[in-house]
Amino acid sequence: MNISSAILHIAPARLAEARAALLGMSGVEIHAENAEGKMVVVLEDDDLDSAANKYVALHGVPGVASVAMVYQYSDDEAQTEEVQA
């Protein structure tokens, strides 16, 4: 499991177009945005390779000028054991 968040800077005139494209991407949730074009998104993927590919795809969204990752958490569920007390 991989969870990360990013701040996107989007051309204000293309904010609606970018929002529609982002909502069409699996594992992407928009948590905040403003009229100046800043948007906070959370990405959830099964592995780091998928997450990396998604960050590359974010750069290709219409109107996106920059993408800055601000948080990342990764956990290999296959190696996680549940311990009972």
Secondary structure, DSSP 8 states (H G I E B T S, - for coil): -EEEEEEEEE-GGGHHHHHHHHHTSTTEEEEEE-TTSEEEEEEEESSHHHHHHHHHHHHTSTTEEEEEEEEEEE--GGG------
